[in-house]
């Protein structure tokens, strides 16, 4: 054992496993792969747990002087715009903190960045839980802005965490990257099930909100504890975490950058198109799509349609797509993936013509629930499949010395795409 330098982190930033370690170490008790699933879930908790708490936000941003039942047609401006505005703020935060993290990458070790980001996210969730019990009716606009600021900081901590997580996962075999990416969809499924459970037991708006945020806070805490335990107890984790110290890091030159960019042009372009198309529509516009039979007195149409179809079904098929991509890994041709990504953009006008409410400009063309459900299934599956396919092929298309730069480019293109297209999401909501 030797002492590790500050740039890489390690067990308490002190220990490093040298090359005398056996090259084939086992992930005892599957601690590391379970951790990566957990880290994947945690990295997108703000994205899923905030917008999914629909009933809570509708309550907080309702018209306090209106004592009837609100419908999609009489939503307040803040009710209709919150999900789209939060999407804009969170994705801008992603880009800002991504740049800041890359600039200060060498200032803090990898381990300290991960633990600090998780701790910051934990504090933001605690503050959000506190506001659940605060009467905000007299300062709704102020609370609206405050919530967006909390969302900005929370997403910022998760952006730092995401960059560090991608840096971490490049030191492990590809299966751990697949586990982390699958964790993204598992988080959405988990958040949707929490929402459906709250609705099924008739929990009040404040109770359901407190449930969402408390569970999110608890899971972040659990992940932080799990990270510390794995960091100190798993020799397999320690070995892969610190093995990069043994290698010579190539200098990033213009030639290296252009070489990597040329090899990955179709994969990176596909990621921009697929993720950009998804963030334009989900959750901002799709969260407004309601059953065409809403109001007939059936709980399925009035209560469960949005959480089951727009959220649970979407995240479930997104997860299925990711898992199938991990096993099948086809097509391998980057140009074919790029063409498939372009074709997927047709979902933008298709969803705009579904029954999203309120609407003032466009007619409803797809006026059957089954049409919307089919669209969601294909839309979600292709998102998970194509994104995972791109991420899986990136390490295969690059040389060993190009992999770290390739993973950084994935993060940059992913977050810039999400940040830019989130503005379009807000515009789409207003255009229908």
Buried (B, 14 or more C-beta within 10 A) or exposed (E): BEEBEEBBBBBEBEBBBEEEBEEEBEBEEEBBBBBBBBBBBBBBBBBBBBBBBBBBBBBBBBBEEEEEEBEBEEBBEBBBBBBBBBBBBBBBBBBBBBBBBEEEBEEBBBBBBBBBBBEBBBBBBBBBBEBBEEEBEEEBEEBBEBBBEBBBBBBBBBBBBBBBBBBBBBBBEBEBBBBBBBBBBBBBBBBBBBBBEBBEEEBEBBBBBBBBBBBBBEBBBEBBEBBBEBBEBBBBBBBBBBBBBEEEEEEEEEEBEEBBEEBBEBBBBBBBBBBBBBBBBBBBBBBBBBBBBBEEEEEEBBBBBBBBBBBBBBBBBBBBBBBBBBEEEEEEEBEEBBBBBBEBEEBBEBBBBBBBBBBEEEEBEBEEBEBBBEBBBBBBBBBBBBBBBBBBBBBEBBEEBBBBBBBBBBBBBBBBBBBBBBBBBBEBBEEB
